[in-house]
């Protein structure tokens, strides 16, 4: 396409020159015809007033004059046409050399820059205007190359900063998880201690029991209590297990029903939940795009916050429901699951609603909390491409909603 534009420029210049030459030839022809007519008339007048001549003399002389003038006219016409052709060719050649080719060099350099080659240069040759254009273009490409290098360096710095931030964030989440394990330790000890006491009692009963039927029953009870202990320890290990990396959080899949059951088992062992009714329901039979341990920690943080806000009395409901939703990155809207954690506590004051997700923000007394629970919940959601929000905050009804991607 660019070659056609360049050829068109040559053609337009040649046509323009040819038009000028044609007009010049026409005007010259008209002028020569006028001069010939005047010359013939004057010669005829001179012949009629001169000395006596042969009757055929003037006529023959006029014919000879007209013949000479016609020959001169044809010669002038030839030179004019030949000069016009030569002028057009020379004009096109000069324009091509001085204008078209330099423009093609600039166009080629621009195309190389458009393809990403910032080392393209235009040679400093030709007229002063073309040299200034080449210098300006070369300066522009040098500036673009410098900006690209600076941008690459900044991107590398941002990538390194992002890795450091993610590592620090992971350490923070890990530390908060260990702190919450300390909170759970007493309840877990109680949850394990009760079955162990029962098992020891059953073993003592077996030593003196002679009825085979009761012996079998005692053995089954021992197995049941030992499974209960094993399940509690497995849930705790699942919750406390460190992550193997930060990548692939969205590709992970968690069985929502199993995670909710594990979280409920861990918190029900707490003394704080002794007078709290915990309900779990809804469409739990789905897998969501989040690591199981992350989702477990997310639920435990919300449940502990709710229980502390209610001071150990009330009801907490966990409900799951499929719902159309469009995430902030534009994905969705049908591939989503709404997970709500609702309590009937005192609610959240209006002045705190905008800051509850801020790190270290807490209304608890010193030593009772770090203010990282909800901030970590938000961080865990961001890692998995989920979204958490405060949906209801009125007294007697506080509800947090997590929009999860279905795996």
C-alpha positions as CSV (number, residue, x, y, z in Angstrom):
1,X,0.0,0.0,0.0
2,X,2.9,2.4,0.8
3,X,4.6,1.7,-2.5
4,X,1.3,2.6,-4.3
5,X,1.2,5.9,-2.4
6,X,4.8,6.6,-3.4
7,X,4.2,5.7,-7.1
8,X,1.0,7.8,-7.0
9,X,3.1,10.8,-5.9
10,X,5.5,10.4,-8.8
11,X,2.6,10.0,-11.2
12,X,0.8,13.1,-9.8
13,X,4.0,15.1,-10.2
14,X,4.6,13.8,-13.7
15,X,1.0,14.6,-14.7
16,X,1.2,18.1,-13.3
17,X,4.4,18.8,-15.2
18,X,2.9,17.3,-18.4
19,X,-0.2,19.5,-18.0
20,X,2.0,22.6,-17.7
21,X,4.1,21.6,-20.7
22,X,1.0,20.8,-22.8
23,X,-0.5,24.2,-22.0
24,X,2.9,25.8,-22.9
25,X,2.9,23.9,-26.2
26,X,-0.7,25.0,-27.1
27,X,0.1,28.6,-26.3
28,X,3.3,28.4,-28.4
29,X,1.3,26.8,-31.3
30,X,-1.2,29.6,-31.2
31,X,1.5,32.2,-31.1
32,X,3.3,30.6,-34.1
33,X,0.1,30.4,-36.1
34,X,-0.6,34.0,-35.5
35,X,3.0,35.0,-36.4
36,X,2.8,33.0,-39.7
37,X,-0.5,34.5,-40.6
38,X,0.8,38.1,-40.1
39,X,4.0,37.2,-42.0
40,X,2.1,35.8,-45.0
41,X,-0.2,38.9,-45.1
42,X,2.6,41.3,-45.0
43,X,4.5,39.4,-47.7
44,X,1.4,39.5,-49.9
45,X,1.1,43.2,-49.5
46,X,4.7,43.8,-50.4
47,X,4.3,41.7,-53.5
48,X,1.3,43.6,-54.8
49,X,2.9,47.0,-54.5
50,X,6.4,46.2,-55.9
51,X,7.8,46.2,-59.5
52,X,6.0,44.4,-62.2
53,X,6.5,40.7,-61.9
54,X,5.3,37.6,-63.6
55,X,1.7,36.9,-63.0
56,X,2.6,33.7,-61.1
57,X,5.4,35.3,-59.1
58,X,3.6,36.5,-56.0
59,X,1.6,33.4,-55.7
60,X,4.7,31.1,-55.9
61,X,6.6,33.3,-53.5
62,X,3.7,33.1,-51.0
63,X,3.7,29.4,-51.2
64,X,7.4,29.2,-50.7
65,X,7.2,31.4,-47.6
66,X,4.3,29.4,-46.2
67,X,6.2,26.2,-46.8
68,X,9.3,27.5,-44.9
69,X,7.1,28.8,-42.1
70,X,5.3,25.4,-41.8
71,X,8.7,23.6,-41.7
72,X,9.8,26.0,-39.0
73,X,6.6,25.4,-37.1
74,X,7.0,21.6,-37.2
75,X,10.6,22.0,-36.0
76,X,9.5,24.2,-33.1
77,X,6.7,21.8,-32.3
78,X,9.2,18.9,-32.2
79,X,11.6,20.7,-29.9
80,X,8.7,21.7,-27.6
81,X,7.4,18.2,-27.3
82,X,10.8,16.7,-26.9
83,X,11.7,19.3,-24.2
84,X,8.4,18.7,-22.5
85,X,9.0,14.9,-22.3
86,X,12.6,15.4,-21.1
87,X,11.4,18.0,-18.5
88,X,8.7,15.6,-17.2
89,X,11.1,12.7,-16.9
90,X,13.8,14.9,-15.3
91,X,11.2,16.4,-12.9
92,X,9.9,13.0,-11.8
93,X,13.5,11.7,-11.3
94,X,14.5,14.8,-9.3
95,X,11.3,14.6,-7.2
96,X,11.8,10.9,-6.6
97,X,15.4,11.4,-5.5
98,X,14.8,14.5,-3.4
99,X,11.3,13.8,-2.0
100,X,9.9,10.3,-2.6
101,X,12.9,8.2,-1.5
102,X,13.6,10.1,1.7
103,X,9.9,9.9,2.6
104,X,10.0,6.1,1.9
105,X,13.1,5.8,4.2
106,X,11.2,7.7,7.0
107,X,8.1,5.5,6.4
108,X,10.2,2.3,6.6
109,X,11.7,3.4,9.9
110,X,8.3,4.3,11.3
111,X,7.0,0.8,10.3
112,X,10.0,-0.8,12.1
113,X,9.3,1.2,15.2
114,X,5.7,0.2,15.0
115,X,6.8,-3.4,15.0
116,X,8.8,-2.8,18.2
117,X,12.3,-2.1,16.7
118,X,13.4,1.0,18.6
119,X,16.9,0.8,17.0
120,X,15.5,2.0,13.6
121,X,17.3,5.1,12.4
122,X,16.8,7.5,9.4
123,X,20.1,8.6,7.7
124,X,21.0,12.2,7.9
125,X,21.0,13.0,4.2
126,X,19.2,15.2,1.7
127,X,17.9,18.8,2.1
128,X,18.0,20.7,5.4
129,X,14.3,20.0,6.0
130,X,14.8,16.2,5.6
131,X,17.8,16.3,7.8
132,X,15.8,18.1,10.5
133,X,13.0,15.5,10.1
134,X,15.5,12.6,10.4
135,X,17.1,14.1,13.5
136,X,13.7,14.6,15.1
137,X,12.7,11.0,14.3
138,X,16.0,9.6,15.6
139,X,15.6,11.7,18.8
140,X,12.0,10.3,19.2
141,X,13.2,6.7,18.9
142,X,16.0,7.3,21.4
143,X,13.5,8.7,23.8
144,X,11.1,5.8,23.3
145,X,14.0,3.3,23.8
146,X,14.9,5.1,27.1
147,X,11.3,5.1,28.3
148,X,11.0,1.4,27.4
149,X,14.2,0.6,29.4
150,X,12.9,2.7,32.3
151,X,9.5,0.9,32.1
152,X,11.1,-2.5,32.1
153,X,13.2,-1.6,35.1
154,X,10.1,-0.3,36.9
155,X,8.1,-3.4,36.0
156,X,11.0,-5.6,37.4
157,X,11.0,-3.5,40.6
158,X,7.2,-3.8,40.9
159,X,7.4,-7.6,40.3
160,X,10.1,-7.8,43.1
161,X,8.0,-5.6,45.4
162,X,4.9,-7.7,44.7
163,X,6.8,-10.9,45.5
164,X,8.1,-9.3,48.8
165,X,4.6,-8.1,49.6
166,X,3.0,-11.5,48.9
167,X,5.7,-13.1,51.0
168,X,5.1,-10.7,53.9
169,X,1.4,-11.1,53.5
170,X,1.8,-14.9,53.6
171,X,3.9,-14.6,56.8
172,X,1.3,-12.4,58.3
173,X,-1.5,-14.8,57.5
174,X,0.6,-17.7,58.8
175,X,1.2,-15.8,62.1
176,X,-2.5,-14.9,62.4
177,X,-3.3,-18.6,61.8
178,X,-1.0,-19.7,64.5
179,X,-2.5,-17.2,66.8
180,X,-5.9,-18.5,66.1
181,X,-4.7,-22.0,66.7
182,X,-3.7,-20.9,70.2
183,X,-7.3,-19.7,70.6
184,X,-8.6,-23.1,69.4
185,X,-6.1,-25.0,71.5
186,X,-8.2,-25.0,74.7
187,X,-11.3,-26.2,72.9
188,X,-9.4,-28.8,71.0
189,X,-7.9,-30.1,74.2
190,X,-11.4,-30.3,75.6
191,X,-12.6,-32.0,72.5
192,X,-9.8,-34.6,72.7
193,X,-9.9,-34.9,76.5
194,X,-13.5,-36.0,76.7
195,X,-13.1,-38.9,74.3
196,X,-9.8,-39.9,76.0
197,X,-11.5,-40.0,79.4
198,X,-14.2,-42.2,78.0
199,X,-11.7,-44.5,76.3
200,X,-9.7,-45.0,79.5
201,X,-13.0,-45.8,81.4
202,X,-14.0,-48.3,78.7
203,X,-10.6,-50.0,78.9
204,X,-10.9,-50.3,82.7
205,X,-14.4,-51.8,82.2
206,X,-13.0,-54.3,79.7
207,X,-10.6,-55.6,82.3
208,X,-13.4,-56.8,84.5
209,X,-16.2,-57.4,82.0
210,X,-16.9,-61.0,81.2
211,X,-20.0,-60.6,79.0
212,X,-18.9,-61.1,75.3
213,X,-21.7,-58.9,74.1
214,X,-20.7,-56.0,76.3
215,X,-17.1,-56.4,75.4
216,X,-18.0,-56.0,71.7
217,X,-20.1,-52.9,72.5
218,X,-17.2,-51.4,74.5
219,X,-14.8,-52.0,71.7
220,X,-17.2,-50.3,69.2
221,X,-17.4,-47.3,71.6
222,X,-13.7,-47.2,71.9
223,X,-13.3,-47.2,68.1
224,X,-15.9,-44.4,67.8
225,X,-14.2,-42.2,70.3
226,X,-10.8,-42.8,68.7
227,X,-12.2,-41.9,65.3
228,X,-13.6,-38.7,66.9
229,X,-10.1,-37.8,68.2
230,X,-8.5,-38.6,64.9
231,X,-11.1,-36.4,63.0
232,X,-10.5,-33.5,65.4
233,X,-6.7,-33.7,65.0
234,X,-7.1,-34.0,61.2
235,X,-9.2,-30.9,61.1
236,X,-6.7,-29.0,63.2
237,X,-3.8,-30.1,60.9
238,X,-5.7,-29.2,57.8
239,X,-6.3,-25.7,59.2
240,X,-2.7,-25.2,60.4
241,X,-0.9,-26.8,57.4
242,X,1.3,-24.2,55.7
243,X,0.7,-23.3,52.1
244,X,3.0,-24.7,49.4
245,X,3.1,-21.4,47.5
246,X,1.0,-18.4,46.5
247,X,0.3,-19.4,42.9
248,X,-2.7,-21.4,41.9
249,X,-5.1,-20.1,44.6
250,X,-7.9,-19.8,42.1
251,X,-7.1,-23.2,40.6
252,X,-7.6,-24.9,44.0
253,X,-10.9,-26.5,44.9
254,X,-12.5,-26.9,48.3
255,X,-15.5,-29.1,49.1
256,X,-17.8,-26.5,50.8
257,X,-19.7,-29.1,52.8
258,X,-16.5,-30.7,54.3
259,X,-14.9,-27.3,55.0
260,X,-18.1,-26.0,56.8
261,X,-18.2,-29.3,58.8
262,X,-14.6,-29.0,59.8
263,X,-14.9,-25.4,60.8
264,X,-18.0,-26.1,62.8
265,X,-16.2,-29.0,64.6
266,X,-13.3,-26.8,65.5
267,X,-15.3,-23.9,66.9
268,X,-18.0,-26.0,68.7
269,X,-15.3,-27.3,71.0
270,X,-14.7,-23.8,72.3
271,X,-16.0,-22.7,75.6
272,X,-17.1,-19.5,73.9
273,X,-19.6,-21.5,71.8
274,X,-21.1,-23.3,74.7
275,X,-24.3,-21.2,74.6
276,X,-24.3,-20.4,70.8
277,X,-26.5,-22.2,68.4
278,X,-24.6,-22.8,65.1
279,X,-26.6,-23.6,62.0
280,X,-25.1,-24.7,58.7
281,X,-27.3,-25.1,55.6
282,X,-28.1,-24.3,52.0
283,X,-26.5,-25.5,48.8
284,X,-23.4,-27.0,50.4
285,X,-22.8,-29.8,47.9
286,X,-20.5,-27.8,45.6
287,X,-16.8,-27.2,45.2
288,X,-15.5,-23.6,45.2
289,X,-12.3,-22.1,43.9
290,X,-10.3,-21.6,47.1
291,X,-7.8,-23.6,49.1
292,X,-9.6,-25.7,51.7
293,X,-7.4,-24.4,54.5
294,X,-7.9,-20.8,53.4
295,X,-11.7,-21.3,53.4
296,X,-11.5,-23.0,56.8
297,X,-9.6,-20.1,58.2
298,X,-11.9,-17.6,56.6
299,X,-15.0,-19.2,58.2
300,X,-13.3,-19.7,61.6
301,X,-12.3,-16.0,61.7
302,X,-15.9,-14.9,60.9
303,X,-17.3,-17.4,63.5
304,X,-15.0,-16.3,66.2
305,X,-15.7,-12.6,65.6
306,X,-19.4,-13.3,65.7
307,X,-19.2,-15.3,68.9
308,X,-17.1,-12.6,70.6
309,X,-19.5,-9.9,69.5
310,X,-22.4,-11.9,70.9
311,X,-20.4,-12.6,74.1
312,X,-21.1,-16.3,73.8
313,X,-24.9,-16.2,73.5
314,X,-27.1,-16.3,70.4
315,X,-27.3,-17.9,67.1
316,X,-25.0,-18.0,64.1
317,X,-26.1,-19.2,60.6
318,X,-23.9,-20.3,57.7
319,X,-25.9,-20.5,54.4
320,X,-24.8,-21.2,50.9
321,X,-26.7,-20.4,47.7
322,X,-26.0,-20.4,44.0
323,X,-26.4,-16.9,42.6
324,X,-25.6,-14.9,39.5
325,X,-22.8,-12.5,40.2
326,X,-20.4,-10.4,38.2
327,X,-16.9,-10.1,39.8
328,X,-14.8,-7.0,39.7
329,X,-12.6,-8.4,37.0
330,X,-15.7,-8.8,34.7
331,X,-15.9,-12.6,35.0
332,X,-19.1,-14.4,35.9
333,X,-21.9,-13.8,36.3
334,X,-23.5,-17.3,36.7
335,X,-20.5,-19.2,38.0
336,X,-20.7,-18.0,41.6
337,X,-21.8,-19.1,45.0
338,X,-23.0,-16.8,47.8
339,X,-21.8,-17.9,51.3
340,X,-23.4,-15.9,54.1
341,X,-22.3,-15.8,57.8
342,X,-25.0,-14.2,59.9
343,X,-25.4,-13.6,63.7
344,X,-27.9,-11.9,65.9
345,X,-25.4,-9.9,67.8
346,X,-25.4,-6.1,68.6
347,X,-24.5,-5.1,65.0
348,X,-21.7,-2.7,63.9
349,X,-21.8,1.0,64.6
350,X,-22.1,3.3,61.6
351,X,-18.7,5.0,62.2
352,X,-16.9,1.6,62.0
353,X,-18.5,0.2,58.8
354,X,-15.9,1.7,56.5
355,X,-12.9,0.6,58.5
356,X,-13.7,-2.9,59.7
357,X,-11.5,-4.5,57.0
358,X,-8.5,-2.2,57.8
359,X,-5.5,-4.1,59.3
360,X,-5.2,-3.7,63.1
361,X,-8.6,-2.0,63.4
362,X,-10.4,-3.4,66.5
363,X,-12.9,-2.3,69.1
364,X,-11.7,-5.0,71.6
365,X,-9.8,-4.2,74.7
366,X,-5.9,-4.4,74.5
367,X,-4.7,-7.9,74.6
368,X,-8.0,-9.4,73.4
369,X,-7.4,-9.1,69.7
370,X,-5.0,-7.8,67.0
371,X,-7.6,-6.4,64.5
372,X,-6.3,-8.6,61.7
373,X,-9.2,-11.1,61.5
374,X,-11.3,-9.3,58.9
375,X,-8.2,-7.9,57.0
376,X,-6.9,-11.5,56.6
377,X,-10.4,-12.6,55.5
378,X,-10.3,-10.0,52.8
379,X,-6.8,-11.0,51.8
380,X,-7.7,-14.6,51.5
381,X,-10.7,-13.7,49.3
382,X,-8.5,-11.6,47.0
383,X,-6.0,-14.4,46.6
384,X,-8.8,-16.7,45.4
385,X,-10.6,-14.1,43.2
386,X,-13.5,-14.0,45.7
387,X,-15.1,-11.0,47.3
388,X,-16.2,-10.4,50.8
389,X,-18.5,-7.6,52.0
390,X,-20.6,-6.4,55.0
391,X,-24.1,-7.0,53.8
392,X,-26.1,-6.2,56.9
393,X,-25.0,-4.4,60.1
394,X,-28.2,-3.4,62.0
395,X,-28.6,-4.3,65.7
396,X,-29.7,-7.9,66.1
397,X,-28.5,-8.9,62.6
398,X,-25.0,-8.7,61.2
399,X,-24.2,-10.6,58.0
400,X,-21.0,-11.0,56.0
401,X,-21.3,-12.3,52.5
402,X,-18.5,-14.1,50.5
403,X,-19.0,-14.4,46.8
404,X,-17.0,-17.5,45.7
405,X,-16.2,-18.8,42.3
406,X,-17.5,-22.3,41.7
407,X,-14.8,-24.7,40.8
